[in-house]
Amino acid sequence: MSRWLIATMTSILFIALVIAVSGFEALLADVEPITQPDATPYLGPAMVVSVAIVVFLATASGAREGNPGVTGLVAAATAYLVMLGVGAVGYSLIRADATELLVFPAGYALGPFVVGSVVVALVTVVGGIAVARHQSRASVEGRHDGRPQ
């Protein structure tokens, strides 16, 4: 499989896992992902899609070379900043208030939605890179199903 296909599948897995984690957080801890009542229902998904792009790019670039753990940590840090940035810009546009550029990230920096999404991003990037490396190593050795001949 190409690294782009693996990166695409990793991004889709990331979105599915974030939906599952956010659902369990809402169910078990009674916590809403976005607590502002005037936020549109598109703010949370916009934040998740922006991080899915980070996961896609990190998986595609890390599949070739480098340490998967370091690539995962860089992707997690980037996902954290991108998620807070997109949320801050989106909410400040909704409210038409520039102070929300500072207030929104301060309120969500350690929130379960952001932290859970960043942890899921870390795990999916490292897993996607591991799968890509295993698949490329198996194809170099002449195995197509991953089992020894």
MDAnalysis code that builds the backbone (N, CA, C; Angstrom):
import MDAnalysis as mda
import numpy as np

u = mda.Universe.empty(447, n_residues=149, atom_resindex=np.repeat(np.arange(149), 3), trajectory=True)
u.add_TopologyAttr("name", ["N", "CA", "C"] * 149)
u.add_TopologyAttr("resid", np.arange(1, 150))
u.add_TopologyAttr("resname", ["MET", "SER", "ARG", "TRP", "LEU", "ILE", "ALA", "THR", "MET", "THR", "SER", "ILE", "LEU", "PHE", "ILE", "ALA", "LEU", "VAL", "ILE", "ALA", "VAL", "SER", "GLY", "PHE", "GLU", "ALA", "LEU", "LEU", "ALA", "ASP", "VAL", "GLU", "PRO", "ILE", "THR", "GLN", "PRO", "ASP", "ALA", "THR", "PRO", "TYR", "LEU", "GLY", "PRO", "ALA", "MET", "VAL", "VAL", "SER", "VAL", "ALA", "ILE", "VAL", "VAL", "PHE", "LEU", "ALA", "THR", "ALA", "SER", "GLY", "ALA", "ARG", "GLU", "GLY", "ASN", "PRO", "GLY", "VAL", "THR", "GLY", "LEU", "VAL", "ALA", "ALA", "ALA", "THR", "ALA", "TYR", "LEU", "VAL", "MET", "LEU", "GLY", "VAL", "GLY", "ALA", "VAL", "GLY", "TYR", "SER", "LEU", "ILE", "ARG", "ALA", "ASP", "ALA", "THR", "GLU", "LEU", "LEU", "VAL", "PHE", "PRO", "ALA", "GLY", "TYR", "ALA", "LEU", "GLY", "PRO", "PHE", "VAL", "VAL", "GLY", "SER", "VAL", "VAL", "VAL", "ALA", "LEU", "VAL", "THR", "VAL", "VAL", "GLY", "GLY", "ILE", "ALA", "VAL", "ALA", "ARG", "HIS", "GLN", "SER", "ARG", "ALA", "SER", "VAL", "GLU", "GLY", "ARG", "HIS", "ASP", "GLY", "ARG", "PRO", "GLN"])
u.atoms.positions = np.array([
    [0.837, -1.182, 0.000],
    [0.000, 0.000, 0.000],
    [0.879, 1.241, 0.000],
    [0.390, 2.277, -0.592],
    [1.164, 3.507, -0.617],
    [1.032, 4.230, 0.722],
    [1.983, 5.081, 0.986],
    [1.950, 5.821, 2.249],
    [0.778, 6.795, 2.280],
    [0.321, 7.241, 1.113],
    [-0.817, 8.156, 1.064],
    [-2.107, 7.436, 1.438],
    [-2.241, 6.191, 1.014],
    [-3.418, 5.414, 1.385],
    [-3.417, 5.125, 2.882],
    [-2.261, 4.774, 3.412],
    [-2.162, 4.525, 4.852],
    [-2.456, 5.806, 5.632],
    [-1.961, 6.939, 5.145],
    [-2.233, 8.215, 5.815],
    [-3.720, 8.554, 5.766],
    [-4.373, 8.250, 4.654],
    [-5.813, 8.499, 4.545],
    [-6.588, 7.626, 5.521],
    [-6.244, 6.347, 5.573],
    [-6.926, 5.446, 6.497],
    [-6.662, 5.840, 7.948],
    [-5.454, 6.303, 8.243],
    [-5.133, 6.748, 9.595],
    [-5.956, 7.971, 9.973],
    [-6.139, 8.885, 9.044],
    [-6.941, 10.084, 9.322],
    [-8.408, 9.731, 9.563],
    [-8.928, 8.809, 8.784],
    [-10.317, 8.383, 8.978],
    [-10.473, 7.665, 10.314],
    [-9.490, 6.833, 10.663],
    [-9.508, 6.173, 11.968],
    [-9.448, 7.204, 13.090],
    [-8.638, 8.236, 12.913],
    [-8.552, 9.296, 13.918],
    [-9.913, 9.945, 14.146],
    [-10.600, 10.293, 13.071],
    [-11.915, 10.940, 13.208],
    [-12.895, 10.012, 13.918],
    [-12.891, 8.734, 13.561],
    [-13.797, 7.778, 14.199],
    [-13.487, 7.619, 15.686],
    [-12.210, 7.566, 16.030],
    [-11.841, 7.418, 17.439],
    [-12.161, 8.671, 18.246],
    [-11.996, 9.838, 17.658],
    [-12.347, 11.075, 18.376],
    [-13.847, 11.123, 18.641],
    [-14.642, 10.699, 17.676],
    [-16.090, 10.655, 17.891],
    [-16.418, 9.692, 19.027],
    [-15.765, 8.535, 19.046],
    [-16.011, 7.556, 20.105],
    [-15.555, 8.076, 21.468],
    [-14.359, 8.640, 21.532],
    [-13.836, 9.144, 22.806],
    [-14.698, 10.293, 23.319],
    [-15.083, 11.198, 22.445],
    [-15.935, 12.322, 22.865],
    [-17.302, 11.828, 23.333],
    [-17.811, 10.810, 22.681],
    [-19.081, 10.234, 23.106],
    [-19.000, 9.610, 24.478],
    [-17.929, 8.864, 24.738],
    [-17.764, 8.271, 26.063],
    [-17.522, 9.338, 27.125],
    [-16.781, 10.386, 26.778],
    [-16.590, 11.485, 27.734],
    [-17.924, 12.135, 28.071],
    [-18.743, 12.358, 27.068],
    [-20.051, 12.974, 27.304],
    [-20.960, 12.054, 28.102],
    [-20.885, 10.764, 27.836],
    [-21.754, 9.811, 28.512],
    [-21.327, 9.572, 29.952],
    [-20.047, 9.322, 30.159],
    [-19.575, 8.933, 31.486],
    [-19.302, 10.118, 32.402],
    [-18.762, 11.192, 31.863],
    [-18.406, 12.340, 32.701],
    [-19.398, 13.487, 32.577],
    [-20.397, 13.340, 31.721],
    [-21.393, 14.384, 31.480],
    [-20.723, 15.711, 31.120],
    [-19.799, 15.629, 30.160],
    [-19.032, 16.793, 29.708],
    [-19.314, 17.000, 28.226],
    [-19.706, 18.205, 27.869],
    [-19.905, 18.552, 26.464],
    [-18.558, 18.904, 25.837],
    [-18.322, 18.534, 24.576],
    [-17.053, 18.906, 23.941],
    [-16.858, 20.419, 23.866],
    [-17.880, 21.142, 23.450],
    [-17.847, 22.606, 23.394],
    [-18.982, 23.104, 24.286],
    [-18.636, 23.809, 25.352],
    [-19.648, 24.179, 26.345],
    [-20.314, 25.519, 26.080],
    [-19.775, 26.334, 25.202],
    [-20.389, 27.630, 24.924],
    [-21.731, 27.428, 24.224],
    [-22.798, 28.004, 24.771],
    [-24.112, 27.797, 24.152],
    [-24.278, 28.516, 22.815],
    [-23.497, 29.550, 22.571],
    [-23.648, 30.283, 21.317],
    [-22.719, 29.786, 20.214],
    [-21.937, 28.756, 20.496],
    [-21.073, 28.170, 19.462],
    [-21.923, 27.340, 18.505],
    [-21.581, 27.385, 17.248],
    [-22.334, 26.603, 16.266],
    [-21.988, 25.125, 16.411],
    [-22.818, 24.240, 15.875],
    [-22.493, 22.816, 15.946],
    [-21.331, 22.423, 15.039],
    [-20.798, 23.372, 14.287],
    [-19.702, 23.073, 13.368],
    [-18.332, 23.386, 13.947],
    [-18.265, 23.987, 15.121],
    [-16.975, 24.367, 15.687],
    [-16.161, 23.139, 16.085],
    [-16.771, 22.208, 16.793],
    [-16.066, 20.987, 17.189],
    [-15.608, 20.159, 15.996],
    [-16.495, 19.884, 15.028],
    [-16.044, 19.153, 13.843],
    [-14.960, 19.872, 13.051],
    [-15.002, 21.197, 13.001],
    [-13.936, 21.933, 12.307],
    [-12.601, 21.739, 13.010],
    [-12.634, 21.709, 14.336],
    [-11.406, 21.469, 15.094],
    [-10.870, 20.065, 14.819],
    [-11.761, 19.084, 14.776],
    [-11.343, 17.698, 14.549],
    [-10.822, 17.510, 13.127],
    [-11.470, 18.098, 12.145],
    [-11.017, 17.965, 10.756],
    [-9.652, 18.621, 10.572],
    [-9.420, 19.737, 11.240],
    [-8.102, 20.376, 11.128],
    [-7.006, 19.487, 11.705],
    [-7.306, 18.802, 12.789],
    [-6.316, 17.879, 13.356],
    [-6.187, 16.638, 12.481],
    [-7.254, 16.225, 11.820],
    [-7.159, 15.090, 10.898],
    [-6.199, 15.398, 9.758],
    [-6.155, 16.641, 9.326],
    [-5.184, 17.037, 8.299],
    [-3.768, 16.932, 8.843],
    [-3.572, 17.327, 10.094],
    [-2.255, 17.184, 10.732],
    [-1.871, 15.713, 10.819],
    [-2.814, 14.859, 11.201],
    [-2.549, 13.416, 11.292],
    [-2.190, 12.858, 9.921],
    [-2.909, 13.278, 8.892],
    [-2.622, 12.823, 7.532],
    [-1.202, 13.197, 7.119],
    [-0.844, 14.456, 7.299],
    [0.484, 14.920, 6.878],
    [1.597, 14.285, 7.708],
    [1.373, 14.128, 9.005],
    [2.398, 13.520, 9.857],
    [2.601, 12.050, 9.519],
    [1.515, 11.339, 9.252],
    [1.640, 9.926, 8.898],
    [2.311, 9.763, 7.542],
    [1.935, 10.583, 6.589],
    [2.530, 10.477, 5.251],
    [4.009, 10.833, 5.270],
    [4.384, 11.840, 6.042],
    [5.799, 12.226, 6.070],
    [6.622, 11.295, 6.948],
    [6.040, 10.770, 8.011],
    [6.782, 9.889, 8.900],
    [6.887, 8.467, 8.410],
    [6.115, 8.108, 7.394],
    [6.137, 6.733, 6.893],
    [7.442, 6.402, 6.191],
    [8.128, 7.390, 5.697],
    [9.366, 7.140, 4.955],
    [10.571, 6.978, 5.857],
    [10.773, 7.916, 6.766],
    [11.979, 7.875, 7.595],
    [11.718, 8.590, 8.903],
    [12.642, 8.418, 9.831],
    [12.529, 9.065, 11.127],
    [12.001, 8.118, 12.186],
    [12.020, 8.597, 13.402],
    [11.551, 7.834, 14.545],
    [10.034, 7.996, 14.671],
    [9.277, 6.904, 14.699],
    [7.818, 7.032, 14.803],
    [7.369, 7.731, 16.081],
    [8.077, 7.498, 17.183],
    [7.713, 8.147, 18.442],
    [7.886, 9.649, 18.391],
    [9.001, 10.083, 17.821],
    [9.248, 11.521, 17.706],
    [8.247, 12.151, 16.745],
    [7.982, 11.479, 15.637],
    [6.987, 11.990, 14.691],
    [5.620, 12.082, 15.353],
    [5.275, 11.089, 16.160],
    [4.004, 11.122, 16.881],
    [3.925, 12.261, 17.878],
    [5.022, 12.510, 18.593],
    [5.026, 13.616, 19.557],
    [4.938, 14.975, 18.867],
    [5.646, 15.117, 17.759],
    [5.551, 16.371, 16.997],
    [4.133, 16.547, 16.455],
    [3.548, 15.463, 15.979],
    [2.166, 15.533, 15.482],
    [1.200, 15.879, 16.609],
    [1.422, 15.319, 17.805],
    [0.544, 15.619, 18.936],
    [0.658, 17.084, 19.349],
    [1.878, 17.605, 19.390],
    [2.056, 19.019, 19.743],
    [1.427, 19.926, 18.689],
    [1.622, 19.572, 17.431],
    [1.017, 20.359, 16.351],
    [-0.504, 20.262, 16.398],
    [-1.017, 19.072, 16.667],
    [-2.467, 18.885, 16.762],
    [-3.046, 19.722, 17.897],
    [-2.347, 19.780, 19.010],
    [-2.794, 20.576, 20.155],
    [-2.910, 22.050, 19.776],
    [-1.865, 22.564, 19.152],
    [-1.862, 23.979, 18.769],
    [-2.891, 24.278, 17.679],
    [-2.991, 23.390, 16.702],
    [-3.948, 23.602, 15.609],
    [-5.377, 23.531, 16.128],
    [-5.647, 22.579, 17.008],
    [-7.007, 22.438, 17.524],
    [-7.419, 23.680, 18.316],
    [-6.539, 24.149, 19.174],
    [-6.858, 25.357, 19.935],
    [-6.936, 26.584, 19.031],
    [-6.064, 26.650, 18.035],
    [-6.080, 27.791, 17.120],
    [-7.341, 27.854, 16.286],
    [-7.744, 26.726, 15.736],
    [-8.971, 26.700, 14.923],
    [-10.187, 27.003, 15.789],
    [-10.211, 26.443, 16.990],
    [-11.323, 26.737, 17.896],
    [-11.379, 28.201, 18.284],
    [-10.218, 28.785, 18.559],
    [-10.177, 30.195, 18.957],
    [-10.605, 31.108, 17.816],
    [-10.084, 30.854, 16.629],
    [-10.457, 31.690, 15.481],
    [-11.939, 31.499, 15.149],
    [-12.396, 30.264, 15.158],
    [-13.805, 30.004, 14.855],
    [-14.747, 30.653, 15.855],
    [-14.438, 30.517, 17.136],
    [-15.329, 31.093, 18.145],
    [-15.249, 32.616, 18.169],
    [-14.068, 33.164, 17.898],
    [-13.972, 34.627, 17.856],
    [-14.725, 35.188, 16.645],
    [-14.771, 34.441, 15.557],
    [-15.574, 34.874, 14.408],
    [-17.070, 34.783, 14.707],
    [-17.470, 33.755, 15.433],
    [-18.878, 33.606, 15.807],
    [-19.310, 34.755, 16.715],
    [-18.482, 35.055, 17.699],
    [-18.812, 36.112, 18.661],
    [-18.468, 37.506, 18.163],
    [-17.675, 37.607, 17.113],
    [-17.177, 38.894, 16.605],
    [-16.454, 39.659, 17.709],
    [-15.620, 38.905, 18.441],
    [-14.901, 39.470, 19.578],
    [-13.475, 38.934, 19.551],
    [-12.513, 39.818, 19.384],
    [-11.118, 39.397, 19.266],
    [-10.546, 38.872, 20.573],
    [-11.148, 39.212, 21.703],
    [-10.621, 38.700, 22.976],
    [-10.810, 37.195, 23.102],
    [-11.731, 36.634, 22.335],
    [-11.929, 35.180, 22.367],
    [-10.728, 34.428, 21.801],
    [-9.867, 35.127, 21.072],
    [-8.640, 34.487, 20.590],
    [-7.754, 34.056, 21.746],
    [-7.866, 34.705, 22.889],
    [-7.108, 34.325, 24.077],
    [-7.952, 33.554, 25.083],
    [-9.221, 33.910, 25.195],
    [-10.078, 33.299, 26.203],
    [-10.430, 31.856, 25.843],
    [-10.753, 31.592, 24.595],
    [-11.149, 30.238, 24.187],
    [-10.029, 29.215, 24.420],
    [-8.792, 29.469, 23.963],
    [-7.740, 28.481, 24.232],
    [-7.448, 28.307, 25.718],
    [-7.575, 29.374, 26.489],
    [-7.331, 29.258, 27.928],
    [-8.367, 28.359, 28.592],
    [-9.587, 28.402, 28.114],
    [-10.634, 27.577, 28.696],
    [-10.603, 26.128, 28.259],
    [-10.040, 25.860, 27.098],
    [-10.052, 24.500, 26.561],
    [-8.686, 23.830, 26.530],
    [-7.653, 24.498, 26.989],
    [-6.294, 23.961, 26.886],
    [-6.148, 22.611, 27.580],
    [-6.783, 22.441, 28.718],
    [-6.708, 21.172, 29.442],
    [-8.055, 20.466, 29.501],
    [-8.959, 20.843, 28.619],
    [-10.274, 20.212, 28.580],
    [-10.205, 18.804, 28.015],
    [-11.161, 17.965, 28.363],
    [-11.125, 16.572, 27.914],
    [-11.253, 16.406, 26.402],
    [-11.949, 17.304, 25.738],
    [-12.107, 17.196, 24.286],
    [-10.767, 17.400, 23.584],
    [-10.036, 18.420, 23.967],
    [-8.751, 18.719, 23.329],
    [-7.708, 17.680, 23.718],
    [-7.602, 17.382, 24.998],
    [-6.583, 16.427, 25.455],
    [-6.862, 15.035, 24.895],
    [-8.120, 14.615, 24.904],
    [-8.463, 13.314, 24.340],
    [-8.155, 13.230, 22.858],
    [-8.429, 14.295, 22.129],
    [-8.136, 14.314, 20.691],
    [-6.641, 14.270, 20.423],
    [-5.869, 14.951, 21.243],
    [-4.415, 14.948, 21.060],
    [-3.839, 13.567, 21.359],
    [-4.334, 12.905, 22.388],
    [-3.861, 11.550, 22.698],
    [-4.225, 10.592, 21.570],
    [-5.422, 10.709, 21.041],
    [-5.830, 9.868, 19.913],
    [-4.964, 10.156, 18.694],
    [-4.626, 11.421, 18.466],
    [-3.745, 11.772, 17.342],
    [-2.375, 11.129, 17.509],
    [-1.836, 11.175, 18.709],
    [-0.532, 10.555, 18.975],
    [-0.565, 9.062, 18.681],
    [-1.566, 8.388, 19.190],
    [-1.660, 6.934, 19.015],
    [-1.870, 6.564, 17.549],
    [-2.719, 7.288, 16.847],
    [-2.979, 6.935, 15.452],
    [-1.787, 7.228, 14.549],
    [-1.067, 8.303, 14.806],
    [0.110, 8.597, 13.978],
    [1.186, 7.539, 14.192],
    [1.470, 7.198, 15.438],
    [2.489, 6.177, 15.704],
    [2.051, 4.836, 15.127],
    [0.778, 4.489, 15.285],
    [0.275, 3.239, 14.716],
    [0.296, 3.223, 13.203],
    [-0.084, 4.322, 12.585],
    [-0.054, 4.403, 11.121],
    [1.352, 4.288, 10.566],
    [2.301, 4.937, 11.224],
    [3.692, 4.843, 10.775],
    [4.216, 3.432, 10.976],
    [3.857, 2.799, 12.095],
    [4.294, 1.424, 12.336],
    [3.739, 0.471, 11.278],
    [2.486, 0.649, 10.909],
    [1.888, -0.191, 9.866],
    [2.581, 0.042, 8.529],
    [2.837, 1.293, 8.198],
    [3.500, 1.599, 6.923],
    [4.902, 1.014, 6.882],
    [5.618, 1.110, 7.975],
    [6.978, 0.567, 8.007],
    [6.959, -0.957, 7.928],
    [6.028, -1.582, 8.645],
    [5.942, -3.043, 8.603],
    [5.586, -3.512, 7.202],
    [4.667, -2.832, 6.562],
    [4.249, -3.217, 5.218],
    [5.380, -3.021, 4.224],
    [6.119, -1.931, 4.340],
    [7.220, -1.696, 3.399],
    [8.362, -2.672, 3.649],
    [8.596, -3.022, 4.913],
    [9.640, -3.989, 5.236],
    [9.268, -5.370, 4.699],
    [7.992, -5.740, 4.794],
    [7.546, -7.035, 4.285],
    [7.641, -7.089, 2.769],
    [7.353, -5.994, 2.089],
    [7.433, -6.007, 0.631],
    [8.880, -6.023, 0.155],
    [9.789, -5.435, 0.914],
    [11.207, -5.470, 0.547],
    [11.751, -6.883, 0.686],
    [11.289, -7.597, 1.713],
    [11.750, -8.964, 1.935],
    [11.038, -9.970, 1.038],
    [10.113, -9.529, 0.227],
    [9.432, -10.419, -0.704],
    [8.172, -11.043, -0.157],
    [7.764, -10.668, 1.040],
    [6.533, -11.196, 1.616],
    [5.421, -10.197, 1.366],
    [4.273, -10.697, 0.971],
    [3.155, -9.805, 0.696],
    [2.068, -9.903, 1.750],
    [2.077, -10.941, 2.548],
    [1.049, -11.080, 3.569],
    [1.600, -10.894, 4.972],
    [2.883, -10.597, 5.113],
    [3.468, -10.348, 6.418],
    [3.950, -11.590, 7.130],
    [3.714, -12.768, 6.558],
    [4.145, -14.004, 7.207],
    [5.436, -14.490, 6.576],
    [6.263, -15.208, 7.341],
    [7.495, -15.755, 6.746],
    [7.169, -16.831, 5.721],
    [8.034, -16.924, 4.723],
    [7.793, -17.914, 3.664],
    [8.403, -19.244, 4.011],
])
